[in-house]
Amino acid sequence: MHDRAPHSHATPQRTAPSRKPKPPAQAPHPAGKSRLTDAAVVALQRTAGNSAVTRSLAVDGAVPVQRRKPSANAPTEHYAAEATRHPEWPVFQSLMQTARCTEAETETAWQLILGGLREQSDLNRQSADPSLDKQDASKLRASNTWFKELVAFLGHKLKIGQGSMALWSGGFDTSKYANSKGHTPLEFSPLGAVVDKLELHSDWALQGKLWNALSVAYVNHATGPVHVFMRAYDPTSVLVKQEIPQLRKLQKLNPNVKLVWHPLYTTPDGQIHEITQDLRLTDNAPYTSRDKCVASMYMYLLRMHDESNDQAGPAYKDMTNRLAANVNPKA
């Protein structure tokens, strides 16, 4: 591992503008047929519930949390040296007021976010050095001190009030579904709701690590059951590579931190439902085991998914690609 001296930062402009801002019943099975032979399905049933299978699907390096990507009109500059010139500064002020942050907190947080974007640009460029191995390059990209300072400074704004914490994978609709069930995903926490409404920069690679830092800090506030909603299983996601391992550590200190898993499927009408172990769609199907949750989700996609259902198309495509790459077709 390469030892590196800390980067020096030019302090972003700290002067804020003087003007203040104004302030279900059981669902039916979708039509579908199994795309595998009976022998292949039996083989999958025999192995899909084993943690060894889900581990075999994993690859090195977590990818950014699945947030909504910036639009074509997102800023192309980071504005770190002129923070108040960023076009979203007035919007940020108003959102922070809603989150009950002081003017001083708002100014400092904005400087840390924009300074972090600039820092991430440098780290991403340095990590492309061919002399670095994959692990060192990944650690370098994740070493953004500005984002770490942000969560240390405003981490208390990631706490949730009533209800339980929720994590998710499989598109932003999954987050909205979790919230509709009375749970609180990161995007619905006070600080998460602010950042979620911003584009910040056109280069998603600069803010992916911001979301990573927020998500890890968020799960540190878990004190009770955490509900995990999955419409797709991505072993390289922050959910699997960072959030769940952090929760496992917390479980050793607090046995009240229990994981409750929910496998999801979207029907052609756009409605999200949960999958039972006998492959029915219902309003609530909690699992205590990740492996059984993933197995039920995969088996439902294999047996019941209709390829004309575009709503569940991305999840089906993701699953089939992973199985094709990792499951022995002769098993």
N, C-alpha and C positions, 0 to 999 in steps of 0.2 A: 504494500500500500504506500502511496506517495504522500510524504508529509508536505504540507503547503502552508505558507504564511498567510494570515488573514488578509483579505482584500481591503484596500483603503476605499472609502466612500466619500464622495462629495456630498455634503449635506444638502438635501432638497430645500427649496424655499419654504420657510415656515410662516410667512405672513399670509393670513387669510383675508379675503375681501371683507370690507367693513359692512357691506350690505348683507343682512341675514336672509335666508330663504324662507318663502311661505311654506311658512311651514305646510242483500238480495235473496230472493228465493233460489233454490238449487237450479243451476243452469243446465241445459241439455248438452249432450255430447255433440261437438261438431262432427260432421261427416268426415271420415278419413279411413285410410287403410294402412296397415303396417308396410313399411318399405323394406323390411328385412325378412329373411327366411325364418321359419320357426326356430331352427337351430341357433341362428344368430341372436334372436330375441332371448332365448333361454340362456345363452352364454352371457348376454348383457345383464340379464336379471341376476345371474350368479355372481357377477363381479361389480355391478354399478354401485352397490351399497358399501363396498369396501373402501376404506380410506386410501388404500394403495392405489386405487384407480384414479381418484381425484388428485392424488399427489402426482401420478404419472402424467396427468394433463398439464401440470404447471410448467412454466418456463421462467427463466431468471428475469428479474427486473419488473417492478410494478409500473403500470401505465397510469396516466392521470385518471382521477375520479371521473365518472361519466356525467359531466355537467353539460349544459347547453353551450355550443360553440358560438364564438362571436360572429356577427353578421358582416356583410361586405362593407358596411359603413363604419365599422369599429375603428378607433384611432390607430394610426400606424406609428406614432411616437409614444415614448413612455412618460415624457414630461417630468422626469425625476428632479431636474434642476429648476423647474418652474411649475411646481405642483398645482398652483391655482389656475393655471392656463389649460389644464386638462378639461376637455369639454364636459366631462361627467362630474366635475367638482360640485356644481350647484345641486345636482341630483344626489350625490353622496351626502352633502350636508343635510338635505331634507330627510333622507333615509336614516341617517344617524340620529337626527332629532326624534324620529319615530321610535328608534331603538333606545331612547332615553340616554344618549351619550352627551357629554358636555362639549362645549366648543373646543376646549383643549384636547379632549380625547379624539374628537373628529379630526382636528388638524394633524395630530401626531399619527393617528392611524392612516390617514391619507398619504402622509410622507413615507410611512413604512411600506405601504402597498406599492406606491410608484417606485420607490427606491428598490424594492424587491423585484419589480419587473426588469429594471435596468440590471440589477445583480444577476438575475436569472439568464438574461441575454449573454452576459459574460461567462457564466458557468456552463451554459449549453455550448458555447463556442469552445471553451477550454476542454470540455469533456469529449469533444470530437477529435482530440489529439490521438493519432493512431498508436502512440507508444503506451497509452493507458489500456489496461485490460477492462473487460466489460463491467466487473464488479466495482473497480475504482472509478470508472466513468459514471456509473450510476450513483455512487456515494457523492461524487463531486456535484452532480446535478441537484442532489437533495440537500446540499449544505448551505442553502440560502439563509444567511443570518438575519436579513430584514424580515422575512416571513416568520422566522422563529421568534423574533422580537415582537412581532405583531400579536401572535397567539399568547405570548407571555404577558403582554400589555393589556389585551382585551379578551383574554381567555374566559373571563367570567361572563362575557356576553354570549358564550356558546352554551351556557347552562339552559335547561328547559324547565318550564314550570310544571303544570299538571300533565299527567299522561306519561307514557314510556318512550324511551329512545328508539329510533328506527334507523336501520341501515338498509341499503338496497343495491341492486344490480340489474341492468336490463333496460335502460332508457328512463328519461325523466318522468314519464307517466307512472313509473313504478313508485317514485317518490311521492307523487300526488296521491296515488292509491293508498300508500301507507299512512299518509296524513289523514285521508278520508276515514280511515279506520280508527282514528283517535291517537295515533302515534306521531312522534315528532322526528322527522329526518333533519339532517344538518341544515338544509335550505330553509327550514322553518324555525330555526333558532334565531335569536335576535341578530347576531352578527352574520350568520349564514344567510339570512334573508336579505341583508344589505348587499353582500358581495354577489349573491345570485342575480340581483337585478342590474348589475353592471357588466359592460363589455370589457372595459379597461384597455384592451389592446387587441389588434387583429391577429397576432400570433398566439395561438392557443398554447404553444409550448412554453410561453413565458408565465402563464397563470395556472397551468396544470399543477405545478408544485405548490402554489398558494393553496389550492383546494386540498392537496395532500396534507399540508401542514394543519389546515383547519380541521380536516376529518380526524386526524390522529388526536389532536387536542380535544375534539368533541367527544370522542369515546372515553377519554379520561374522566369525564363527568358522570359516567354510568354508575348508578347506585342500586339499580334493580334490574328486572328483566329487560333485555334488548331484543327487539323483534327485527329479524332479517328477512327482507322480501326479495325474491329472485325470480325474474322472468327469463334470465339466461345465467349460465354459470361461467364466469371468466376467471380462471386461476391466476391470471396476471394482473387482476384489478387491485386497486387499493383496498377494497373490501376484503379480499382474500389474503393479500400479501401484507397488509398493515393493520387494518382496523380489527379484524378477528384475532390476530395474534396479540394485539394490545389488550383486547377484552379477556383473552385467556389469562394474561398476567394479572389483571384486576380480579378475576375469579378466585385466584389463589389467596387474595387478601380479603375479598368480600364475596362470600358464597351466595349472596342475594343477586349477584350479577349472573343471570342465567340467559342463555341464548335460545330464542324461539324462532324456528325457521318456517318460512311460508313459500312454497313453490307456486308460481303463478302462470296463468295462460290467458291470452287475450283472444276473445271470440270475434267473429267477423263484424259484429256491431260495435267493436271498440271497447267492450266492457271487459274488465280484468276480473278473473275468478281464481280461486285457489284449488289445488289438486290434492285429492285424497289418495291414500295408499292403494285403494282399489280403482284408481283412475276415474273418479267422478269429479265434476266441477261443482264447487260449493262456495259459500260466502266466507268460510273460515276453516282452514286446515293447518293447524299448527303442528310442528314436528320438534322433537327435542334433539334430533340427530341431523347434522348437515348431510351426511352421506345418504340417509334415507330420503331427505328432501330432494337432493340432486337426482337420486335414482328415480323418484316418482315423476319429477319434471321431465327427465329424459325419456322415460318409458311412455309418458303421455304424448310427447312430441313424436316419438317413433310409431306408436300405435294409432293415435287418434287425430293427429294433425292433418288437415286437408291443405294441400299446397296452393289451393285457390284462396286461402285465407291469408291475405297480405298482412293483416294486423299482427300475426304471430310469425310471419315470414323470417324476420331477422333472427329470432330465437332459434327457429328450426334450422336455418342456414348455419348459424354459429355452432349448434350442437352437432350437425352432420359433419361439418368440417373438422371439428375436434375429434370426433369418433373415427373419421377416416384416417386422421393422422396418427392416432394413438391406440386404437383398438385393433387387435389382430383379426382380420376378416376370416381367418380359418379357425378361430376359436370355437 
